[in-house]
Amino acid sequence: MKALAFKAKLAKAQKRLEALIDYESWVKASGSNYGAAKHVCEKYNISDASLYLYRQMVRGLNESDWLWALFPGWARQGGVKAEIPVAAWDIFIASYFGPDGQDATRCYKLLKRLAPARGWSIPSYKTCLRRLYDEFPQPRSGRY
């Protein structure tokens, strides 16, 4: 069920991305924001407000990140994704999926203990847990 919901959201984000890329190319070609917006809104059957919202969702991001910024719900849940140092995330995953099978709370506490000595900035526990859910949709042994 989750896979279907993900695919539906991805399709929606791709449609939004197509509309934005089309808008940007029209603005570059014609120099008219109004004409570009009118064309894109008619072509993709969206409102001016929706196009404006899409533009706000990607403001300040690299074009390569636009798809995920346009993913339904993503931008409204905090905007830019928090960074977790790669080495820290590797330790978290190794602890979590290791033979001891520590729970996520213990793995997070381990990261917080190691962070000062290694110069890491570790985001909140909820952020780490959310990333765990995103990267590993199937929990180990039926639980997280």
C-alpha positions as CSV (number, residue, x, y, z in Angstrom):
1,M,0.0,0.0,0.0
2,K,2.8,2.4,0.9
3,A,4.5,1.8,-2.5
4,L,1.3,2.8,-4.3
5,A,1.0,6.0,-2.3
6,F,4.7,6.8,-3.0
7,K,4.2,6.3,-6.7
8,A,1.2,8.5,-6.7
9,K,3.1,11.3,-4.9
10,L,6.1,10.9,-7.2
11,A,3.8,11.2,-10.3
12,K,2.4,14.4,-8.8
13,A,5.8,15.8,-8.1
14,Q,7.0,15.0,-11.6
15,K,4.0,16.8,-13.1
16,R,4.8,19.8,-10.9
17,L,8.4,19.6,-12.0
18,E,7.4,19.5,-15.7
19,A,5.2,22.6,-15.2
20,L,8.0,24.5,-13.5
21,I,10.7,23.6,-16.1
22,D,8.2,24.6,-18.9
23,Y,7.6,27.9,-17.1
24,E,11.3,28.6,-16.7
25,S,12.0,27.9,-20.3
26,W,9.1,30.1,-21.4
27,V,10.4,33.0,-19.2
28,K,13.9,32.6,-20.7
29,A,12.5,32.5,-24.2
30,S,9.9,35.3,-24.0
31,G,11.1,37.4,-21.0
32,S,7.5,37.6,-19.9
33,N,6.4,36.0,-16.6
34,Y,2.8,36.7,-17.3
35,G,2.8,35.0,-20.7
36,A,4.8,32.0,-19.4
37,A,2.4,31.6,-16.4
38,K,-0.7,31.8,-18.6
39,H,0.7,29.2,-21.0
40,V,1.8,26.8,-18.3
41,C,-1.4,27.1,-16.3
42,E,-3.5,26.3,-19.4
43,K,-1.2,23.5,-20.6
44,Y,-1.0,21.7,-17.2
45,N,-4.5,22.7,-16.0
46,I,-3.3,24.4,-12.8
47,S,-4.1,27.7,-11.2
48,D,-1.8,30.7,-11.0
49,A,-1.7,30.2,-7.3
50,S,-0.5,26.6,-7.7
51,L,2.3,27.7,-10.0
52,Y,3.3,30.4,-7.6
53,L,3.3,27.8,-4.7
54,Y,5.5,25.5,-6.8
55,R,7.9,28.3,-7.4
56,Q,8.0,29.1,-3.7
57,M,8.7,25.4,-2.9
58,V,11.9,25.4,-4.9
59,R,13.1,28.9,-4.2
60,G,16.8,28.8,-3.3
61,L,17.3,25.1,-4.2
62,N,19.4,23.6,-7.0
63,E,17.3,22.4,-9.9
64,S,18.5,18.9,-9.2
65,D,16.6,19.0,-5.8
66,W,13.4,20.4,-7.2
67,L,11.7,17.0,-7.7
68,W,11.9,16.2,-4.0
69,A,11.0,19.7,-2.9
70,L,7.8,19.4,-5.0
71,F,7.0,16.1,-3.5
72,P,3.5,16.5,-1.8
73,G,3.9,17.4,1.8
74,W,7.7,17.6,1.9
75,A,8.2,21.4,1.8
76,R,5.5,22.0,4.4
77,Q,7.1,19.6,6.8
78,G,10.2,21.6,7.5
79,G,11.7,22.6,4.1
80,V,15.3,21.6,3.6
81,K,16.2,18.1,4.8
82,A,18.6,18.0,7.8
83,E,22.1,16.8,7.1
84,I,23.3,13.7,9.0
85,P,27.1,13.2,8.5
86,V,27.7,10.0,6.4
87,A,30.0,8.5,9.0
88,A,27.5,9.1,11.8
89,W,24.7,7.6,9.7
90,D,26.9,4.5,9.0
91,I,27.4,4.1,12.7
92,F,23.7,4.5,13.4
93,I,22.7,1.9,10.8
94,A,25.5,-0.5,11.9
95,S,24.3,-0.3,15.5
96,Y,20.7,-0.7,14.6
97,F,21.0,-3.6,12.2
98,G,24.1,-5.1,13.9
99,P,24.1,-8.5,15.8
100,D,23.1,-6.7,19.1
101,G,20.1,-5.1,17.3
102,Q,20.0,-2.0,19.5
103,D,16.9,0.1,19.4
104,A,16.9,3.4,17.6
105,T,17.0,5.4,20.9
106,R,20.3,3.7,21.9
107,C,21.8,4.2,18.4
108,Y,20.9,7.9,18.6
109,K,22.4,8.2,22.1
110,L,25.6,6.6,20.7
111,L,25.8,9.3,18.0
112,K,25.2,12.1,20.5
113,R,28.1,10.7,22.6
114,L,30.5,10.5,19.6
115,A,29.5,13.8,18.0
116,P,31.5,16.3,20.0
117,A,34.8,14.4,19.6
118,R,34.3,14.0,15.9
119,G,32.9,17.5,15.2
120,W,29.5,16.2,14.0
121,S,26.3,18.1,14.2
122,I,23.5,15.5,14.8
123,P,19.9,16.5,14.1
124,S,17.1,15.5,16.4
125,Y,16.1,12.0,17.3
126,K,12.8,12.4,15.3
127,T,14.8,13.4,12.2
128,C,17.0,10.3,12.5
129,L,14.0,8.1,13.0
130,R,12.2,9.7,10.0
131,R,15.3,9.0,7.9
132,L,15.4,5.4,9.1
133,Y,11.7,5.0,8.1
134,D,12.4,6.5,4.7
135,E,15.5,4.5,3.9
136,F,14.2,1.2,5.3
137,P,10.5,0.9,4.8
138,Q,10.4,-2.6,6.2
139,P,11.3,-2.7,9.9
140,R,13.7,-5.4,11.1
141,S,12.0,-8.2,12.9
142,G,8.6,-6.5,12.5
143,R,9.4,-3.4,14.5
144,Y,11.5,-0.3,14.5
